[in-house]
């Protein structure tokens, strides 16, 4: 029995059936069912929940006869390409991890010191924006900009630079996903780096590192927080890398500061 969990928008592509709630045989996955699952995911994500899809597949011994040994380095690639497909959906799980009550005040104090405060996460964009609102990182969701709001053809030299002394009380917020970052040209990066409030969602470790370097290219002093092995490259590249005590050893070794207490 192969069992797996993952982001619904990614794992759904590997599923072909869904469990029958009455206990009967698995039901072929239809467009209507996919739409219903997507609505549930988006509804939960908009409330700040992290949503996982759970799936399974029974694999016959005949199928496994062609697989490399589990001890073989090639088994992981074989499993991903040949076994982790045709899955049956078991269900969705929503996880709630509310931010600590002091976070909005921390964000407010840092912004009062002229520091911009962004979120960089692997979370689904709707979840990330909802949590960013709870934390005070996004203060005006009614003016939420996306990739389509960044002009590809505008001259970099004509883009107004961010002014920390600006009295604009209703800043536009920007939300970008990992795939967006792969499409952006220099002009769009220049525009993105002028926003007061940004949420970077569905980012890979390589994209986290690029975000740090894009702001540094524009003479910004970048502080980066993280606790995982995948955060180490961006912690090392940042002007101030800040790791969490209790996180991975690699992250703490790469950082300039380690926070030992909450």
C-alpha positions as MATLAB code, in Angstrom:
seq = 'XXXXXXXXXXXXXXXXXXXXXXXXXXXXXXXXXXXXXXXXXXXXXXXXXXXXXXXXXXXXXXXXXXXXXXXXXXXXXXXXXXXXXXXXXXXXXXXXXXXXXXXXXXXXXXXXXXXXXXXXXXXXXXXXXXXXXXXXXXXXXXXXXXXXXXXXXXXXXXXXXXXXXXXXXXXXXXXXXXXXXXXXXXXXXXXXXXXXXXXXXXXXXXXXXXXXXXXXXXXXXXXXXXXXXXXXXXXXXXXXXXXXXXXXXXXXXXXXXXXXXX';
ca = [
       0.000    0.000    0.000;
       1.427    3.356   -1.082;
       0.185    6.290    0.998;
       1.004    9.926    0.360;
       0.044   13.455    1.310;
       0.619   16.754   -0.443;
      -0.749   20.051   -1.661;
      -4.125   19.405   -3.342;
      -3.368   21.556   -6.386;
      -0.267   19.417   -7.057;
      -1.333   15.961   -5.902;
      -4.738   16.038   -7.635;
      -2.929   15.672  -10.964;
      -1.734   12.225   -9.850;
      -5.184   10.989   -8.748;
      -7.675    8.993  -10.818;
     -10.257    7.860   -8.219;
     -11.830    8.940   -4.928;
     -12.963    6.839   -1.982;
     -16.669    5.955   -1.859;
     -17.942    7.267    1.530;
     -20.397    4.353    1.713;
     -17.571    1.827    1.589;
     -18.039    0.672   -1.994;
     -15.395    0.531   -4.744;
     -13.423    3.703   -5.471;
     -15.232    6.132   -7.773;
     -13.544    7.488  -10.930;
     -12.550   11.114  -10.462;
     -14.788   13.521  -12.412;
     -14.423   17.217  -13.242;
     -17.339   17.914  -10.879;
     -15.584   16.141   -7.995;
     -12.324   17.968   -8.684;
     -14.209   21.295   -8.681;
     -15.864   20.400   -5.358;
     -12.521   19.482   -3.753;
     -10.964   22.690   -5.093;
     -13.789   24.755   -3.578;
     -13.230   23.104   -0.191;
      -9.482   23.727   -0.420;
      -9.929   27.394   -1.305;
     -12.579   27.888    1.398;
     -10.289   26.457    4.081;
      -7.204   28.248    2.730;
      -9.021   31.612    2.831;
      -9.423   31.054    6.590;
      -5.678   30.540    6.993;
      -5.732   26.733    7.078;
      -2.999   24.695    5.460;
      -4.734   22.034    3.384;
      -3.337   18.592    2.612;
      -4.772   15.949    0.314;
      -4.402   12.339    1.468;
      -4.240    9.587   -1.161;
      -3.398    5.902   -1.515;
      -2.748    3.175   -4.054;
      -2.660   -0.603   -3.772;
       0.342   -1.890   -5.711;
       0.485   -5.473   -6.867;
       3.497   -7.695   -6.368;
       3.637   -8.042  -10.160;
       4.143   -4.269  -10.481;
       6.811   -4.282   -7.778;
       8.662   -7.047   -9.621;
       9.899   -4.405  -12.100;
      10.904   -1.895   -9.412;
      14.483   -1.402   -8.216;
      15.231   -2.558   -4.686;
      14.023   -0.161   -1.961;
      17.660    0.131   -0.861;
      18.641    1.214   -4.384;
      19.200    4.933   -4.993;
      17.008    4.687   -8.107;
      13.939    3.500   -6.192;
      12.769    7.010   -5.274;
      12.756    8.164   -8.901;
      11.052    4.951  -10.011;
       8.363    5.305   -7.339;
       7.662    8.910   -8.321;
       7.393    8.116  -12.035;
       5.662    4.718  -11.983;
       4.032    4.118   -8.594;
       2.923    7.531   -7.321;
       0.241    7.841  -10.040;
      -3.316    6.617  -10.468;
      -3.950    7.430   -6.814;
      -7.248    7.198   -4.938;
      -8.201   10.260   -2.892;
      -8.908    9.497    0.763;
      -9.783   13.034    1.843;
      -8.656   16.544    2.719;
      -7.155   17.675    6.022;
      -7.057   21.303    7.188;
      -4.324   22.286    9.662;
      -4.616   25.405   11.818;
      -1.410   26.963   13.175;
      -2.473   30.410   14.452;
       0.244   33.053   14.766;
       1.283   34.070   18.263;
      -0.692   37.063   19.598;
       2.401   39.314   19.715;
       3.251   38.973   16.007;
       1.112   41.911   14.700;
       2.725   44.226   17.262;
       6.199   43.000   16.270;
       5.427   43.737   12.611;
       4.055   47.198   13.526;
       7.174   48.105   15.534;
       9.539   46.988   12.777;
       7.619   48.962   10.172;
       7.765   51.970   12.445;
      11.550   51.644   12.272;
      11.401   51.838    8.468;
      11.733   48.097    7.862;
       9.568   46.430    5.236;
       8.236   43.055    6.363;
       7.425   40.379    3.763;
       6.304   36.753    3.894;
       8.131   34.055    1.912;
       6.501   30.638    2.199;
       5.834   27.357    0.466;
       2.144   27.641    1.367;
      -0.763   27.912   -1.079;
      -1.311   31.595   -1.977;
      -4.775   31.898   -0.374;
      -3.476   30.406    2.874;
      -0.422   32.648    2.848;
      -2.445   35.836    2.307;
      -4.911   34.905    5.078;
      -2.074   34.298    7.552;
      -0.314   37.474    6.394;
      -3.485   39.422    7.220;
      -3.629   37.864   10.677;
       0.016   38.865   11.238;
      -0.437   42.436    9.960;
       1.922   41.804    7.039;
      -0.951   42.539    4.636;
      -2.984   45.515    5.848;
      -5.098   46.272    2.785;
      -6.337   43.109    1.079;
      -8.742   45.210   -1.006;
      -5.723   46.500   -2.932;
      -4.072   43.147   -3.535;
      -1.963   43.165   -6.692;
      -0.764   40.139   -8.654;
       1.601   39.403  -11.525;
      -0.869   40.826  -14.048;
      -0.500   44.247  -12.359;
       3.239   44.348  -13.133;
       3.934   45.833  -16.577;
       6.448   43.791  -18.580;
       7.237   46.598  -21.009;
       7.869   49.608  -18.768;
      11.415   51.009  -18.674;
      13.261   50.178  -15.453;
      14.629   53.726  -15.252;
      11.099   55.166  -15.173;
       9.933   53.146  -12.131;
       9.547   55.149   -8.921;
      11.755   53.850   -6.127;
      10.329   52.850   -2.757;
      10.329   55.757   -0.299;
      10.280   54.689    3.372;
       9.311   58.254    4.335;
       6.151   58.162    2.212;
       2.913   58.981    4.068;
       0.810   56.622    1.941;
      -1.582   55.091    4.504;
      -3.238   52.650    2.100;
      -0.403   50.703    0.497;
      -1.025   48.184   -2.225;
      -0.063   44.637   -1.351;
       1.474   42.213   -3.815;
       1.101   38.445   -3.878;
       3.337   36.353   -6.135;
       3.697   32.588   -6.452;
       6.722   30.499   -7.400;
       5.578   30.064  -11.020;
       5.107   33.873  -11.243;
       8.738   34.423  -10.258;
       9.892   32.176  -13.089;
       8.085   34.375  -15.636;
       9.137   37.812  -14.389;
      11.568   40.025  -16.309;
      13.811   42.762  -14.864;
      11.121   45.408  -15.199;
       8.597   43.353  -13.242;
      11.156   42.557  -10.544;
      11.940   46.268  -10.291;
       8.241   47.064   -9.792;
       7.758   44.233   -7.298;
      10.654   45.419   -5.163;
       8.962   48.794   -4.603;
       5.921   47.406   -2.735;
       5.527   47.896    1.007;
       3.725   44.602    1.524;
       4.520   41.361   -0.339;
       3.543   37.723    0.069;
       5.661   35.237   -1.876;
       3.780   31.903   -1.933;
       4.600   28.406   -3.228;
       8.316   29.274   -3.316;
      11.165   26.787   -3.691;
      14.509   27.142   -1.854;
      16.059   28.428   -5.095;
      13.352   31.091   -5.401;
      13.841   32.172   -1.777;
      17.504   32.739   -2.583;
      16.614   34.705   -5.702;
      14.233   36.948   -3.729;
      17.070   37.832   -1.345;
      19.440   38.581   -4.224;
      16.895   40.673   -6.192;
      16.417   43.027   -3.232;
      20.168   43.181   -2.607;
      20.695   44.137   -6.269;
      18.585   47.196   -5.504;
      20.752   48.223   -2.537;
      18.360   46.850    0.078;
      19.710   45.419    3.336;
      17.973   42.074    3.643;
      17.216   40.135    6.822;
      15.937   36.577    6.341;
      14.399   34.230    8.885;
      14.133   30.458    8.594;
      14.573   27.185   10.421;
      14.769   24.435    7.792;
      17.584   22.865    5.783;
      16.025   24.385    2.649;
      16.321   27.883    4.158;
      20.102   27.638    4.590;
      21.135   29.111    1.184;
      18.969   32.217    1.601;
      20.000   32.608    5.275;
      23.652   32.522    4.180;
      23.110   35.017    1.335;
      21.089   37.534    3.370;
      22.829   40.495    4.989;
      21.412   39.235    8.288;
      20.402   35.565    8.428;
      18.189   34.812   11.424;
      17.616   31.169   12.381;
      15.227   29.777   14.977;
      16.609   27.885   17.957;
      15.296   24.346   17.723;
      15.454   24.465   13.926;
      17.838   22.460   11.775;
      21.562   22.523   12.545;
      22.292   23.507    8.930;
      20.075   26.606    9.210;
      21.673   27.667   12.495;
      25.186   27.238   11.050;
      24.272   29.335    7.993;
      22.714   32.178   10.007;
      24.237   35.260   11.609;
      21.781   35.237   14.520;
      19.968   32.409   16.298;
      16.826   33.228   18.281;
      16.958   30.996   21.356;
      13.671   32.172   22.895;
      10.218   32.960   21.431;
];
